[in-house]
């Protein structure tokens, strides 16, 4: 990146955050499910922010959809 330009996240990096969140949930053991759900939520929040910052509505929608799915998981609380 040339000097003076602001740092921005690439769409592939944002998508990787979403995939990482999915994997945290997929491979969570029962005793770690709540912790993994919180970690996944943090990654998805970051992905949503970054996607919004670059104007990528499709990635924003993907992150929001996964956050909505996460909120319906048993034992999950909105505040982590």
C-alpha positions as semicolon CSV with decimal commas, in nm:
position;residue;x (nm);y (nm);z (nm)
1;X;0,000;0,000;0,000
2;X;0,146;0,340;-0,091
3;X;0,239;0,571;0,198
4;X;-0,040;0,797;0,314
5;X;-0,321;0,564;0,219
6;X;-0,541;0,437;0,499
7;X;-0,546;0,069;0,581
8;X;-0,851;-0,121;0,466
9;X;-0,951;-0,482;0,489
10;X;-0,987;-0,682;0,169
11;X;-1,313;-0,873;0,108
12;X;-1,128;-1,205;0,123
13;X;-0,995;-1,118;0,470
14;X;-1,347;-1,034;0,587
15;X;-1,480;-1,359;0,445
16;X;-1,204;-1,545;0,629
17;X;-1,324;-1,389;0,956
18;X;-1,673;-1,522;0,884
19;X;-1,536;-1,868;0,806
20;X;-1,325;-1,866;1,121
21;X;-1,635;-1,784;1,327
22;X;-1,817;-2,073;1,161
23;X;-1,531;-2,309;1,241
24;X;-1,522;-2,200;1,605
25;X;-1,883;-2,306;1,637
26;X;-1,855;-2,619;1,426
27;X;-1,566;-2,764;1,624
28;X;-1,667;-2,644;1,971
29;X;-1,699;-2,910;2,234
30;X;-2,005;-2,899;2,458
31;X;-1,809;-2,757;2,751
32;X;-1,658;-2,481;2,533
33;X;-1,969;-2,395;2,329
34;X;-2,051;-2,073;2,518
35;X;-1,693;-1,948;2,500
36;X;-1,671;-2,031;2,128
37;X;-2,004;-1,858;2,064
38;X;-1,867;-1,541;2,224
39;X;-1,551;-1,561;2,018
40;X;-1,753;-1,620;1,702
41;X;-1,973;-1,320;1,783
42;X;-1,665;-1,099;1,819
43;X;-1,531;-1,214;1,482
44;X;-1,868;-1,162;1,315
45;X;-1,904;-0,814;1,466
46;X;-1,559;-0,729;1,332
47;X;-1,645;-0,872;0,990
48;X;-1,967;-0,668;0,980
49;X;-1,783;-0,347;1,075
50;X;-1,506;-0,403;0,823
51;X;-1,749;-0,497;0,545
52;X;-1,949;-0,182;0,615
53;X;-1,633;0,026;0,610
54;X;-1,552;-0,087;0,256
55;X;-1,914;-0,075;0,142
56;X;-1,951;-0,449;0,080
57;X;-2,321;-0,505;0,150
58;X;-2,306;-0,877;0,067
59;X;-2,049;-0,943;0,339
60;X;-2,240;-0,722;0,584
61;X;-2,550;-0,933;0,517
62;X;-2,357;-1,259;0,559
63;X;-2,215;-1,149;0,893
64;X;-2,557;-1,027;1,010
65;X;-2,722;-1,353;0,904
66;X;-2,470;-1,555;1,102
67;X;-2,509;-1,326;1,403
68;X;-2,885;-1,380;1,386
69;X;-2,832;-1,757;1,366
70;X;-2,594;-1,738;1,660
71;X;-2,854;-1,554;1,867
72;X;-3,095;-1,846;1,824
73;X;-2,849;-2,107;1,951
74;X;-2,943;-2,270;2,282
75;X;-2,765;-2,112;2,575
76;X;-2,650;-1,810;2,377
77;X;-2,701;-1,463;2,518
78;X;-2,684;-1,139;2,317
79;X;-2,428;-0,982;2,551
80;X;-2,190;-1,279;2,538
